[in-house]
Amino acid sequence: MTAQHHRVIRVLEWYEKEGVDLVGEVALPTLTLSVLEGLFGVQKDDPFFYNKYEVLPAHAEVLQGFTTVTIELDNYAYLVACYASDS
C-alpha cells in the first residue's frame, strides 16, 4: 500500500487566551514541511503535520515571516493547523 498525499492548506489560528473561542485565522500557503520540521522537529507519528501544533515564542518569530497578521502571543493562543484544500 502506498502513502496517499492529499492537498492541504496550513493555517495559523488564534484563540482567546481565557476561553475556547476562535478569534481569527489566516492561510499560510508558503509554509513548507521543511519549515515545520525545523520549528516543531520531525514528528514520527505525524510526518506531514496534519495535527495542530501550539505556537510558542520561538515559533512565532519564524511564522511571522509567513503572514502580514501580527502574531500577539501576549493576547492570544496560536496554533498551526492543517486542513484539506479544494485547490
Beta strands, then each sheet from edge to edge (+ up, - down):
strand 1: 8-16
strand 2: 22-27
strand 3: 53-54
strand 4: 76-84
sheet 1: 2+ 1- 4+ 3-
end
